[in-house]
Amino acid sequence: MPDRPTVLFVCVHNAGRSQMAAGFLTALAGDRIDVLSAGSMPGDQINPTAVAAMAEVGIDIAGEQPKKLSDDAVRASDVVITMGCGDECPYHPGKRYEDWVLDDPAGQGIEAVRPIRDEVRARVEALIDSLATSPA
């Protein structure tokens, strides 16, 4: 793994879980990790409830836009994390792949999205720790 790894978060619409994960990783890791997110069928906008839930913990993802998953993004990444939404990513040997099974915040109220947000944060914190201790 390079000194500055790249992590790609993938979900179908790239509008909720993957955007929250990217927001947390960017905020918590700073410039130590490059962060990408994308979806196989990107939505028109970020889920407004996910934006509100992240704003409650001081992270602004309102300016983000869903992006289309590309083979280039997977190639550029050291770690590819899908969000338990059945998305298939191109496979490239030597990449670390994880699937985080998380509830979908789409159509949910803020009370239901908060625990999803908190689970995403816990997983991102564990990811940062694992990347910090990965052998070079």
C-alpha positions as CSV (number, residue, x, y, z in Angstrom):
1,M,0.0,0.0,0.0
2,P,1.4,3.4,-0.9
3,D,2.2,6.1,1.8
4,R,-1.1,7.8,0.8
5,P,-3.7,5.2,-0.1
6,T,-6.8,5.8,-2.1
7,V,-10.2,4.5,-0.9
8,L,-13.2,4.2,-3.1
9,F,-16.7,4.0,-1.6
10,V,-19.3,2.5,-3.9
11,C,-23.1,2.4,-3.7
12,V,-25.7,2.1,-6.4
13,H,-26.9,5.8,-6.3
14,N,-23.9,7.3,-4.6
15,A,-26.3,9.6,-2.7
16,G,-26.3,8.4,0.9
17,R,-24.0,5.7,2.5
18,S,-21.1,6.2,0.2
19,Q,-21.2,10.0,0.5
20,M,-21.4,9.8,4.3
21,A,-18.4,7.4,4.3
22,A,-16.4,9.7,2.0
23,G,-17.3,12.7,4.2
24,F,-16.2,11.0,7.3
25,L,-13.0,9.7,5.8
26,T,-12.1,13.1,4.4
27,A,-12.8,14.8,7.7
28,L,-11.1,12.2,9.9
29,A,-8.0,11.3,7.8
30,G,-7.3,14.7,6.3
31,D,-4.7,14.5,3.6
32,R,-3.4,11.1,4.7
33,I,-5.9,9.2,2.5
34,D,-7.3,10.1,-0.9
35,V,-11.1,9.6,-1.0
36,L,-13.3,8.7,-4.0
37,S,-17.0,7.7,-4.1
38,A,-19.2,6.6,-7.0
39,G,-22.2,4.6,-8.0
40,S,-23.3,2.3,-10.8
41,M,-26.6,4.3,-11.3
42,P,-25.9,7.7,-9.7
43,G,-28.8,9.6,-8.4
44,D,-29.6,13.2,-9.3
45,Q,-28.6,14.6,-5.9
46,I,-27.2,13.7,-2.5
47,N,-29.9,12.4,-0.1
48,P,-31.0,15.5,1.8
49,T,-31.5,13.5,5.0
50,A,-28.0,12.2,4.8
51,V,-26.8,15.8,4.3
52,A,-28.7,16.8,7.4
53,A,-27.4,13.9,9.5
54,M,-23.8,14.7,8.6
55,A,-24.4,18.4,9.3
56,E,-25.4,17.4,12.8
57,V,-21.8,16.1,13.4
58,G,-20.2,19.1,11.7
59,I,-19.5,17.5,8.3
60,D,-20.8,19.3,5.2
61,I,-21.5,17.0,2.2
62,A,-24.1,19.3,0.7
63,G,-21.8,20.4,-2.2
64,E,-21.1,16.8,-3.3
65,Q,-22.7,15.3,-6.4
66,P,-23.3,11.6,-7.2
67,K,-20.7,10.3,-9.6
68,K,-20.7,7.4,-12.1
69,L,-18.5,4.4,-11.2
70,S,-15.7,3.9,-13.6
71,D,-13.1,1.2,-14.1
72,D,-10.5,4.0,-13.8
73,A,-11.7,4.9,-10.3
74,V,-11.3,1.2,-9.3
75,R,-7.8,1.0,-10.8
76,A,-6.8,4.2,-9.0
77,S,-7.9,2.8,-5.6
78,D,-6.1,0.7,-3.1
79,V,-9.3,-0.1,-1.1
80,V,-12.7,-0.5,-2.7
81,I,-15.7,-0.6,-0.3
82,T,-19.2,-1.4,-1.4
83,M,-22.1,-0.4,0.8
84,G,-24.1,-3.7,1.1
85,C,-26.2,-2.7,-1.8
86,G,-25.4,-5.4,-4.3
87,D,-23.2,-3.3,-6.5
88,E,-20.6,-5.1,-8.6
89,C,-17.2,-3.5,-9.0
90,P,-14.7,-4.3,-11.6
91,Y,-12.2,-6.7,-10.1
92,H,-8.5,-5.9,-10.2
93,P,-5.9,-8.1,-8.4
94,G,-4.0,-6.5,-5.6
95,K,-6.9,-4.3,-4.5
96,R,-8.5,-4.7,-1.0
97,Y,-12.2,-5.2,-1.4
98,E,-14.7,-4.9,1.5
99,D,-18.5,-5.0,1.6
100,W,-20.1,-3.0,4.4
101,V,-23.6,-4.2,4.9
102,L,-25.5,-1.0,6.0
103,D,-29.2,0.0,5.9
104,D,-30.1,2.3,3.0
105,P,-31.0,5.8,4.2
106,A,-33.1,6.5,1.0
107,G,-36.6,7.5,2.0
108,Q,-35.9,7.4,5.7
109,G,-36.4,10.1,8.2
110,I,-33.5,11.6,10.3
111,E,-34.2,9.3,13.3
112,A,-33.5,6.3,11.1
113,V,-30.5,7.8,9.3
114,R,-28.6,8.8,12.5
115,P,-27.8,5.2,13.5
116,I,-26.7,4.5,9.9
117,R,-24.4,7.6,10.0
118,D,-23.0,6.5,13.4
119,E,-22.3,3.0,12.0
120,V,-20.6,4.5,9.0
121,R,-18.4,6.6,11.2
122,A,-17.4,3.6,13.3
123,R,-16.4,1.6,10.2
124,V,-14.5,4.6,8.8
125,E,-12.6,5.0,12.0
126,A,-11.7,1.2,11.9
127,L,-10.7,1.6,8.3
128,I,-8.3,4.5,9.1
129,D,-6.7,2.4,11.9
130,S,-6.3,-0.6,9.6
131,L,-4.7,1.6,6.9
132,A,-2.3,3.1,9.4
133,T,-1.2,-0.3,10.5
134,S,-1.0,-2.0,7.0
135,P,2.4,-3.2,6.0
136,A,4.0,-1.1,3.3
